């Protein structure tokens, strides 16, 4: 069966605006996405990370490098400062190759981000 490029979403929150907290939360999210969807770093075409405006201590994408995503193109951006937006939130959009149909993908929302998508929270 041939692999198709798919999009996969996830989000989490960091415990604080510190490098360790941002990297820990992001690594936890990426591991959860990998475990739930059965892909390897070499299956990932690219990843876009965003963080809420109150997270400035670290780039979430650095967590992916720490997990061995050395050849994956990564991009980080800041979320719009929406009133009442979720604080300390990290989001990711992965583009990866898989044999799974889109409806079988497990988008993952952890920690405080679970309330963003109650239908998909872990």
Secondary structure by P-SEA (a helix, b strand, c coil): cbbbbbccccccccccccaaaaaaaaaaaaaaaaaacccccccccbbbbbbcccccccccaaaaaaaccccbbbbbbbcccccccccbbbbbbbbbbccccccccccccccccccccccccc
